[in-house]
Amino acid sequence: MKESAAQHVVYVHGLWMPGGESRLLAHRLLREFGFQVHAFPYSAGTWGMEEITAHLQSFVRALEVPAVHLVGHSLGGLVIYRFLEHYPEQPPGRVVFLGTPCLESRAAVQAAQLRFVSVLMGPSVAAELLQPRERRWAFHRALGIIAGTQSVGLGQFVAGFEEECDGTVAVSETRLPGAADHITLPVSHMGMLVSPRVARETGLFLRDGRFSLG
């Protein structure tokens, strides 16, 4: 991949997030690596996955760039997965998942048993997180996954994790067969978005196709 063709990143946020939480990450990716980050806005609470991926397709197409990387936080990683599944013909680039529950989400399953929380989760979460999935990364672009090990968050109490987790997602839930690289860092689920180390590792993978710890 040519350096000149790898200057744009689309950031896809997670559940109940607006996208603006990526500003510090975007600033660091621009300052350290020259990446222009574009936050994709969507409503996880009201849109189904087909609607979300259709809007993402329009968003990426409107950028009119020869190459585009994709970064997804939490549910955003699964949006990217479904997006590439539905719309495989995309400009070249790499992908990084940040705290994405790739195979299951025990925290989401337990939280969904609370009626008021279940309503707020919306159809995309119901389709992607409330039952185990046999996913495998088989797309023609490298995927790097960053998982957190700082167990700060309500999810750890809901799910009752007895393993390393970021407070919302267990490390084991982030592993996806077919990924090019996977690392753990001492950050929480939301803390990874403001972590300078996460930003650097994300930029390294988008630029080089590997993490410094890989």
Secondary structure, DSSP 8 states (H G I E B T S, - for coil): --GGG--EEEEE--TT--SGGGHHHHHHHHHHH--EEEEE---TTT--HHHHHHHHHHHHHHH--S--EEEEETHHHHHHHHHHHH-----S--EEEES--SS--HHHHHHTTSHHHHHHHHHHHHHHTSS-------SSS-EEEEEE----STHHHHHT--S-B-SSSBHHHH--TT-SEEEEES--TTGGGT-HHHHHHHHHHHHHSS-TT-
